Amino acid sequence: MAQTLQVTCISKSNRAEPHQRISFIGGSAWRFTESQAIKFIEGGMFEFFVNAGGRPVKLVVGLHRGHKYLKTAADEEAPERLLNLPECQFSASM
């Protein structure tokens, strides 16, 4: 059974395409690259969710022009709910 983690922040790249903007997702004491998170979801190791109006909304793997990316199940194509999360503030030791 997959462990469930709440995503509370992200780190963005400087890419223009919304499908390529997320570089890291994070929570209270963890962070993963988008590639790591995609592998964890696909492998059944972790499930991720965001809080949307007091309700959990699951993260899923999207595909845009052959590029895998993270979005919420409630998002259409672009990862709007993730891109609206605050920037992660991690210390250099993480």
C-alpha positions, 0 to 999 in steps of 0.5 A, spaced: 500 500 500 502 506 498 504 511 503 500 518 502 503 525 503 500 532 502 504 537 498 504 543 501 509 547 496 513 547 490 519 549 487 518 552 480 523 552 474 524 558 469 521 554 463 515 558 460 510 551 459 506 550 465 507 542 464 515 544 465 515 549 470 515 544 477 522 542 479 520 540 486 514 538 490 515 538 498 511 537 504 513 539 512 519 535 512 521 532 505 521 534 498 522 530 491 524 532 484 518 532 479 521 526 476 522 522 483 515 523 484 512 521 478 516 514 479 513 514 486 506 514 483 507 510 477 511 505 482 505 505 487 510 507 492 507 514 494 500 517 493 500 525 493 495 530 494 494 537 495 488 540 500 483 544 495 478 548 500 479 543 505 478 536 501 484 532 498 485 532 491 490 527 488 496 528 484 496 524 477 501 524 472 499 527 466 502 527 459 503 533 454 507 532 447 511 526 450 513 529 457 510 527 463 508 532 468 504 532 475 498 535 476 492 534 480 486 530 478 481 536 478 486 540 473 484 539 466 491 539 462 495 545 466 497 543 473 494 550 475 493 547 483 500 545 483 503 552 480 498 556 485 502 553 491 507 557 495 514 556 493 518 551 498 523 554 503 528 548 505 534 549 508 541 547 504 541 541 508 535 538 505 
